[in-house]
Amino acid sequence: GITDPSLAEILKGTARTSTGARLTISARFAAVVSNYGCAVGPEQLAAIELLATWRNQFVHATYRHSLGKQTRRTLEGAGAYFRKAQGGADIAAALARFDDRRGPTLGDLVTLITTCQVAIGTIDDHLVHLQSPRDLAVAMVEFALRQDPDPSALLERLFVKGGSHSAGRVLAMLHEMGVTRTQGYAGSAPAISPSNFDCAVVMGWWAARALVG
């Protein structure tokens, strides 16, 4: 609910290249970064491509698709970055294991997955701060409802009493989900003051149902 609608097909994985192939995970990630101008570095994008490609080769035992030339050059020149950013990680050794068609070590997985998490966090922060408080609060509620096995029951629990009771229940739910924690402290919601949060979600069941469909 907080991403550019033009990215919908890319994020769902249904977008295709000019040759009809599905976009890879790393290509989809790069498209989001490019669309928003997020501060995700080329080393991070290269690590995402390495992780996704390694996973596909290891799981499917097919080596038709390998790393792009630019990605390989980026990783080969990023030794200092990974040593500093990932506690002495040796990206060259990981790349050598990939080329030898060996599985990743635990250290390789930690390096690559942690790099992905950092990149995703950068995008999250960027998207959060682009939103109005109301849009972000509503998007988080919609997300929670879509993920719940019984959305109607959750909607009832959150908004049956309406007003400040509902706002309090939504806030408690977001605390439980962990989405209200930013920069190491708990707030009403990322980048939203308590008063703005209340203005966005103080409503009853009928209004909430109409708002989130």
Secondary structure, 3 states (H helix, E strand, C coil): CCCCHHHHHHHHCCCECCCCCECCHHHHHHHHHHHHCCCCCHHHHHHHHHHHHHHHHHHHCCCCCCCCHHHHHHHHCCHHHHHHHCCCCCHHHHHHHHHCCCCCCHHHHHHHHHHHHHHHHHHHHHHHHHCCHHHHHHHHHHHHHHHCCCHHHHHHHHHCCCHHHHHHHHHHHHHHHCCCEECCEECCECCECHHHHHHHHCCCHHHHHHHHC
